[in-house]
Every structure is written in C-alpha cells, then in structure tokens.
Amino acid sequence: MLSHVRPALVLLMFFTILTGVAYPLLVTGIARGLFPSQADGSLIVQDGKAVGSALIGQPFDGPRYFWGRPSATAPFPYNAASSSGSNLGPTNEALRKAVKERIEALRAADPNNPALIPVDLVTASGSGLDPHLSPAGALYQVRRIARARGLDEAAVRRLVEAQIEPRLLDILGEPRVNVLQLNLALDAMR
C-alpha cells in the first residue's frame, strides 16, 4: 500500500509546487515586465495615491461631475464582486421603469437641455462595471457641468473631445471616454 501512496504524494507535492507556486510566479513576473500598468490593475494614480482603476467604473452623482453608465451590480454600484448583467430585455417592465426613472433624473438635473439622451446614460453595460461612456453621453452633460462649475461650455466641450479614446486599431470597438479620467481632468481645470 505504501508503494502506491508514496508516489501519489510525491506527484501531488510536485504538481502543487509547479502549478500553484512556480507557474503563477512566472506568469506574474512576465506580466509585470511586459505590461506593468495592466498587471497592477490599470490603476490611476494622482498625487501618489491610487484614485481608481481605468477598468472599473466609479459612481459620480454630483452635478459638478460627469456621470457614467448606470451600474448593474448590487447592493453597491460598480461592485466588481457582483459583476454581471441584469439580463433584462427591452420588453421587460422592470428595465423600462428603470430607464424611465433615469431619464427623469437626467432631465431634472438639466431641465433646459433639449438634446436626446444617449442610451448609454440610461442603460447598464453587460458587466455593470463599464468605466467608459460614449462621446455623445459625455457631451450631453457638458451644459450641466459648465453651469454647476461656472465654466465656459466650449472649454468643457474641448476637454471632453480631448479625452475621447479612438477605436482600438481603428476597427475594434467604439470611440469612448473614460469617466474617471475625464472627471480628474475636469478637477484639474482652472
């Protein structure tokens, strides 16, 4: 019996060290060497302090800031541990009600804005964590933010346009704006 158990235990220890220690250390070392920012979570650092990640949205609800896409996570918004879509289809009454409430909140925050509200301001992304907004979603909010901060609308519009990230390789995805980076640039405006 010992002749069968000993080789099994040796193989268990060998593969535990190989796949549980050596391989993860190797992959982490390669990732940190080739992609240091991404390996550390794509953190956005300001004044030596991490203020967020470029990959996970954050809630902004004050009138002085750009608002991102609604989060589909619960009980807290942008909770990466609860990442998932809502699975509500366009005919679902709960989704229709949520969208209507979000439209009313956007209209209440900027009642004189005649523009159509972009869909990404009232619907969550598939993960519920999207840190990006369409350029139209950001530009829709320019009036409210300029008024709340006492800034020129044209200056805030130029800031948004400067923050637009193009399609990856000019073919993948859509142009987008990272809401956290946009709000940090907005705070840096004089």
Residue frames relative to the residue before (quaternion, step in Angstrom):
aa qw qx qy qz dx dy dz
M 1.0000 0.0000 0.0000 0.0000 0.00 0.00 0.00
L 0.6453 0.5229 -0.3133 0.4605 3.56 1.00 -0.88
S 0.6188 0.5527 -0.3434 0.4401 3.57 1.09 -0.64
H 0.6809 0.4500 -0.2867 0.5017 3.62 1.20 -0.40
V 0.6742 0.5086 -0.2950 0.4470 3.58 1.02 -0.78
R 0.6423 0.5579 -0.3329 0.4066 3.60 0.90 -0.90
P 0.6879 0.4520 -0.3152 0.4724 3.67 0.73 -0.85
A 0.6251 0.5359 -0.3443 0.4511 3.60 1.06 -0.69
L 0.6710 0.4871 -0.2973 0.4733 3.59 0.96 -0.84
V 0.6292 0.5233 -0.3302 0.4704 3.60 1.01 -0.76
L 0.6696 0.4810 -0.2980 0.4811 3.59 0.91 -0.87
L 0.6166 0.5377 -0.3430 0.4615 3.60 1.02 -0.77
M 0.6815 0.4711 -0.2930 0.4772 3.61 0.85 -0.91
F 0.6431 0.5315 -0.3258 0.4448 3.60 0.93 -0.87
F 0.7302 0.4211 -0.2494 0.4767 3.59 0.77 -0.97
T 0.5814 0.5525 -0.3776 0.4628 3.58 1.15 -0.48
I 0.6747 0.4659 -0.2894 0.4940 3.59 0.92 -0.87
L 0.6733 0.5024 -0.3031 0.4499 3.60 0.91 -0.87
T 0.8044 0.3021 -0.1597 0.4860 3.60 0.67 -1.05
G 0.7144 0.4493 -0.2625 0.4678 3.59 1.15 -0.44
V 0.7771 0.2737 -0.1547 0.5452 3.59 1.19 -0.44
A 0.7487 0.4301 -0.2477 0.4394 3.59 0.51 -1.18
Y 0.6911 0.4813 -0.2918 0.4534 3.60 0.78 -0.98
P 0.6730 0.4739 -0.3256 0.4652 3.67 0.79 -0.83
L 0.6389 0.5136 -0.3347 0.4648 3.62 0.99 -0.73
L 0.6460 0.5193 -0.3153 0.4622 3.59 0.97 -0.82
V 0.6823 0.4801 -0.2869 0.4709 3.59 0.84 -0.97
T 0.6509 0.5051 -0.3158 0.4707 3.60 0.96 -0.83
G 0.6494 0.5185 -0.3149 0.4586 3.60 0.96 -0.81
I 0.6563 0.4943 -0.3070 0.4803 3.58 0.95 -0.86
A 0.6568 0.5098 -0.3124 0.4594 3.59 0.93 -0.90
R 0.6773 0.4807 -0.3023 0.4677 3.60 0.88 -0.86
G 0.6545 0.5120 -0.3142 0.4591 3.59 1.08 -0.64
L 0.7681 0.3733 -0.1894 0.4846 3.58 0.88 -0.95
F 0.8062 0.1248 -0.0236 0.5779 3.59 1.02 -0.81
P 0.0668 -0.8631 0.4970 0.0595 3.64 0.59 1.05
S 0.6666 0.4999 -0.3198 0.4511 3.61 0.89 -0.80
Q 0.6901 0.4753 -0.2816 0.4674 3.57 0.85 -0.95
A 0.6447 0.5284 -0.3294 0.4436 3.60 1.00 -0.75
D 0.7070 0.4192 -0.2544 0.5096 3.57 1.16 -0.51
G 0.6689 -0.5402 0.2958 0.4163 3.61 1.18 0.40
S 0.4461 -0.7045 0.4457 0.3257 3.61 1.24 0.31
L 0.1507 0.8293 -0.5197 0.1393 3.55 0.97 0.92
I 0.2801 -0.7110 0.6192 0.1806 3.53 -1.15 0.72
V 0.1189 -0.8136 0.5691 0.0071 3.54 -0.59 1.23
Q 0.0070 0.7773 -0.6282 0.0324 3.54 -0.97 0.93
D 0.8364 -0.0110 -0.0557 0.5452 3.54 -0.77 1.10
G 0.7113 -0.4800 0.2506 0.4482 3.57 0.98 0.89
K 0.6797 0.4539 -0.2805 0.5032 3.59 1.26 0.07
A 0.4319 -0.6785 0.5267 0.2751 3.59 -0.93 0.89
V 0.1457 -0.8144 0.5592 0.0530 3.58 -0.72 1.09
G 0.7851 -0.1815 0.1169 0.5805 3.57 1.25 -0.12
S 0.4602 -0.6406 0.5320 0.3081 3.52 -1.35 -0.18
A 0.4936 -0.6525 0.4886 0.3031 3.54 -1.12 0.66
L 0.6870 0.5098 -0.2667 0.4438 3.58 1.27 -0.25
I 0.7549 0.2968 -0.1773 0.5574 3.60 1.23 -0.32
G 0.4566 -0.7076 0.4747 0.2558 3.55 -0.81 1.04
Q 0.2104 -0.7460 0.6166 0.1380 3.52 -1.33 0.33
P 0.4898 -0.6668 0.4607 0.3212 3.58 -1.05 0.63
F 0.0081 0.7374 -0.6750 0.0221 3.54 -0.98 0.98
D 0.0292 0.8406 -0.5397 0.0352 3.58 -0.65 1.00
G 0.5171 0.6337 -0.4316 0.3805 3.59 1.20 -0.01
P 0.5807 -0.6130 0.4020 0.3541 3.60 -1.08 0.59
R 0.6298 0.5562 -0.3267 0.4327 3.61 1.22 -0.35
Y 0.7251 0.4077 -0.2270 0.5065 3.59 1.27 -0.13
F 0.5291 -0.5733 0.5131 0.3581 3.51 -1.33 0.40
W 0.2879 -0.7427 0.5829 0.1601 3.55 -1.00 0.87
G 0.3698 -0.7324 0.5318 0.2098 3.55 -1.01 0.84
R 0.7232 -0.3663 0.3218 0.4892 3.51 -1.29 -0.31
P 0.5574 -0.5780 0.4523 0.3881 3.57 -1.09 0.53
S 0.3920 -0.7095 0.5375 0.2325 3.55 -1.12 0.68
A 0.3142 -0.7526 0.5505 0.1785 3.56 -1.05 0.79
T 0.5349 0.6355 -0.4120 0.3745 3.59 1.25 0.11
A 0.1029 -0.7798 0.6155 0.0497 3.55 -1.18 0.58
P 0.5838 -0.1149 -0.8003 -0.0742 1.65 -2.20 1.07
F 0.7099 0.4048 -0.2569 0.5159 3.60 1.23 -0.24
P 0.5073 -0.6505 0.4560 0.3340 3.61 -0.99 0.70
Y 0.8453 0.1353 -0.1438 0.4965 3.54 -1.16 0.76
N 0.3182 0.7347 -0.5173 0.3022 3.56 1.05 0.84
A 0.3406 -0.7861 0.4798 0.1893 3.58 -0.25 1.28
A 0.6120 0.5562 -0.3538 0.4370 3.60 1.13 -0.52
S 0.7377 0.3672 -0.2122 0.5254 3.59 1.22 -0.38
S 0.2703 0.8125 -0.4858 0.1753 3.56 1.20 0.40
S 0.3996 0.6618 -0.5742 0.2697 3.50 -0.90 1.05
G 0.5227 -0.6102 0.4815 0.3500 3.53 -1.20 0.38
S 0.5788 -0.5975 0.4221 0.3602 3.54 -1.22 0.28
N 0.2754 -0.7866 0.4933 0.2492 3.58 1.22 -0.54
L 0.4567 0.6525 -0.4748 0.3744 3.58 1.14 0.52
G 0.3159 -0.7694 0.5315 0.1605 3.55 -0.79 1.05
P 0.7074 -0.4944 0.3011 0.4054 3.58 -1.23 0.29
T 0.6940 0.4431 -0.2956 0.4844 3.60 1.14 -0.34
N 0.4730 0.6808 -0.4342 0.3526 3.59 1.29 -0.03
E 0.4743 -0.7105 0.4493 0.2614 3.57 -0.77 1.07
A 0.6237 0.5395 -0.3461 0.4474 3.62 1.03 -0.71
L 0.6515 0.4945 -0.3154 0.4812 3.59 1.00 -0.79
R 0.6429 0.5235 -0.3267 0.4537 3.59 0.92 -0.85
K 0.6532 0.5106 -0.3082 0.4665 3.57 0.97 -0.85
A 0.6575 0.5099 -0.3069 0.4622 3.60 0.94 -0.92
V 0.6533 0.5047 -0.3114 0.4707 3.59 0.94 -0.86
K 0.6420 0.5220 -0.3226 0.4597 3.58 0.95 -0.85
E 0.6558 0.5046 -0.3084 0.4693 3.59 0.96 -0.85
R 0.6560 0.5052 -0.3118 0.4662 3.59 0.99 -0.81
I 0.6251 0.5227 -0.3346 0.4735 3.59 1.03 -0.74
E 0.6566 0.5089 -0.3092 0.4629 3.57 0.94 -0.88
A 0.6480 0.5102 -0.3205 0.4660 3.61 1.01 -0.78
L 0.6549 0.4976 -0.3164 0.4726 3.60 0.98 -0.79
R 0.6544 0.5007 -0.3091 0.4749 3.59 0.99 -0.82
A 0.6489 0.5111 -0.3184 0.4650 3.60 1.02 -0.76
A 0.6659 0.5030 -0.3045 0.4592 3.60 1.04 -0.74
D 0.7903 0.0877 -0.0299 0.6056 3.60 1.15 -0.59
P 0.0845 -0.8770 0.4702 0.0514 3.60 0.59 1.15
N 0.7099 0.4528 -0.2714 0.4662 3.62 1.08 -0.49
N 0.4897 0.6535 -0.4402 0.3732 3.59 1.24 0.15
P 0.2217 -0.8229 0.5106 0.1138 3.62 -0.40 1.20
A 0.5010 0.6873 -0.4190 0.3178 3.60 1.25 -0.25
L 0.5429 -0.5773 0.4937 0.3581 3.53 -1.26 0.46
I 0.4309 -0.6976 0.5078 0.2641 3.57 -0.99 0.80
P 0.4242 -0.7061 0.5012 0.2651 3.61 -0.72 1.02
V 0.5942 -0.6293 0.3790 0.3276 3.55 -0.99 0.88
D 0.6564 0.5306 -0.3412 0.4138 3.60 1.00 -0.64
L 0.5931 0.5505 -0.3772 0.4505 3.61 1.22 -0.10
V 0.7657 0.3459 -0.1852 0.5097 3.59 1.20 -0.34
T 0.7298 0.3363 -0.2341 0.5472 3.61 1.25 -0.01
A 0.4560 -0.6836 0.5030 0.2679 3.56 -1.08 0.74
S 0.5181 -0.6110 0.4913 0.3418 3.55 -1.26 0.39
G 0.7244 -0.4395 0.3035 0.4358 3.57 -1.27 0.11
S 0.7313 0.3925 -0.2370 0.5050 3.60 1.00 -0.74
G 0.3904 -0.7149 0.4829 0.3213 3.56 1.16 -0.57
L 0.6780 0.4897 -0.2663 0.4792 3.59 1.33 0.06
D 0.3241 0.8080 -0.4624 0.1682 3.58 1.27 -0.04
P 0.2625 -0.7836 0.5434 0.1478 3.61 -0.71 1.05
H 0.6681 0.5191 -0.2799 0.4536 3.56 1.28 -0.22
L 0.1739 -0.7316 0.6521 0.0957 3.47 -1.39 0.43
S 0.5253 -0.5987 0.4766 0.3721 3.58 -1.10 0.49
P 0.6169 -0.5270 0.4073 0.4192 3.60 -1.14 0.42
A 0.6261 0.5347 -0.3432 0.4520 3.61 1.02 -0.72
G 0.6450 0.5257 -0.3171 0.4550 3.59 1.01 -0.78
A 0.6648 0.4757 -0.2957 0.4943 3.57 1.04 -0.76
L 0.6773 0.4988 -0.3001 0.4500 3.59 0.88 -0.90
Y 0.5700 0.5883 -0.3818 0.4280 3.61 1.12 -0.58
Q 0.7309 0.4621 -0.2291 0.4469 3.59 1.03 -0.78
V 0.4146 0.7498 -0.4473 0.2564 3.60 1.26 -0.22
R 0.6605 0.5340 -0.3162 0.4226 3.61 0.82 -0.94
R 0.6764 0.5022 -0.2910 0.4533 3.55 0.85 -1.01
I 0.6935 0.4803 -0.2782 0.4593 3.56 0.87 -0.95
A 0.6369 0.5202 -0.3318 0.4622 3.59 0.94 -0.84
R 0.6631 0.4964 -0.3016 0.4721 3.58 0.95 -0.85
A 0.6843 0.4974 -0.2894 0.4478 3.61 0.88 -0.94
R 0.7523 0.3738 -0.2044 0.5026 3.59 1.07 -0.69
G 0.4266 -0.7078 0.4638 0.3192 3.57 1.23 -0.18
L 0.4583 0.6749 -0.4439 0.3707 3.55 1.10 0.75
D 0.5787 -0.5564 0.4657 0.3724 3.53 -1.31 0.33
E 0.5178 -0.6603 0.4485 0.3077 3.59 -0.85 0.97
A 0.6428 0.5355 -0.3280 0.4388 3.57 0.96 -0.83
A 0.6444 0.5157 -0.3254 0.4613 3.60 1.02 -0.74
V 0.6588 0.4849 -0.3099 0.4846 3.59 0.97 -0.81
R 0.6215 0.5350 -0.3352 0.4639 3.60 1.04 -0.75
R 0.6501 0.5069 -0.3122 0.4723 3.61 0.97 -0.85
L 0.6170 0.5403 -0.3421 0.4587 3.58 1.05 -0.74
V 0.6454 0.5063 -0.3171 0.4760 3.59 0.92 -0.88
E 0.6778 0.5002 -0.2993 0.4481 3.58 0.82 -0.97
A 0.6494 0.5119 -0.3173 0.4643 3.60 1.08 -0.67
Q 0.6942 0.4797 -0.2649 0.4666 3.60 1.18 -0.55
I 0.4777 0.6804 -0.4462 0.3312 3.62 1.21 -0.12
E 0.2361 -0.7499 0.6071 0.1158 3.54 -0.86 1.07
P 0.3977 -0.7375 0.4865 0.2474 3.62 -0.78 0.95
R 0.6882 -0.4164 0.3758 0.4602 3.53 -1.37 0.02
L 0.5212 -0.6143 0.4884 0.3353 3.57 -1.13 0.65
L 0.8404 -0.0081 -0.0620 0.5384 3.56 -0.74 1.12
D 0.5655 -0.6418 0.3391 0.3917 3.58 1.25 0.54
I 0.7405 0.3811 -0.2465 0.4957 3.63 1.19 0.20
L 0.7296 0.4323 -0.2407 0.4721 3.62 1.09 -0.62
G 0.8267 0.1924 -0.1624 0.5031 3.55 -0.92 0.91
E 0.4763 -0.6327 0.5273 0.3079 3.50 -1.34 -0.36
P 0.5953 -0.5137 0.4373 0.4364 3.60 -1.17 0.32
R 0.0023 -0.8145 0.5766 -0.0632 3.55 -0.99 0.85
V 0.2656 -0.7290 0.6090 0.1649 3.53 -1.35 0.31
N 0.3347 -0.7175 0.5715 0.2158 3.58 -0.86 0.95
V 0.4160 -0.7591 0.4460 0.2276 3.58 -0.47 1.23
L 0.6494 0.5097 -0.3328 0.4557 3.62 0.91 -0.80
Q 0.6772 0.4768 -0.3017 0.4723 3.60 0.85 -0.90
L 0.6257 0.5312 -0.3345 0.4631 3.59 1.04 -0.72
N 0.6815 0.4793 -0.2920 0.4697 3.59 0.90 -0.87
L 0.6234 0.5159 -0.3453 0.4754 3.59 1.06 -0.63
A 0.6452 0.4969 -0.3144 0.4878 3.59 1.02 -0.79
L 0.6221 0.5408 -0.3291 0.4606 3.57 1.07 -0.72
D 0.6543 0.5008 -0.3045 0.4779 3.59 1.00 -0.83
A 0.6695 0.5034 -0.2986 0.4575 3.59 1.10 -0.65
M 0.5241 0.6322 -0.4111 0.3957 3.60 1.27 -0.29
R 0.2769 -0.7431 0.5841 0.1731 3.55 -1.09 0.71
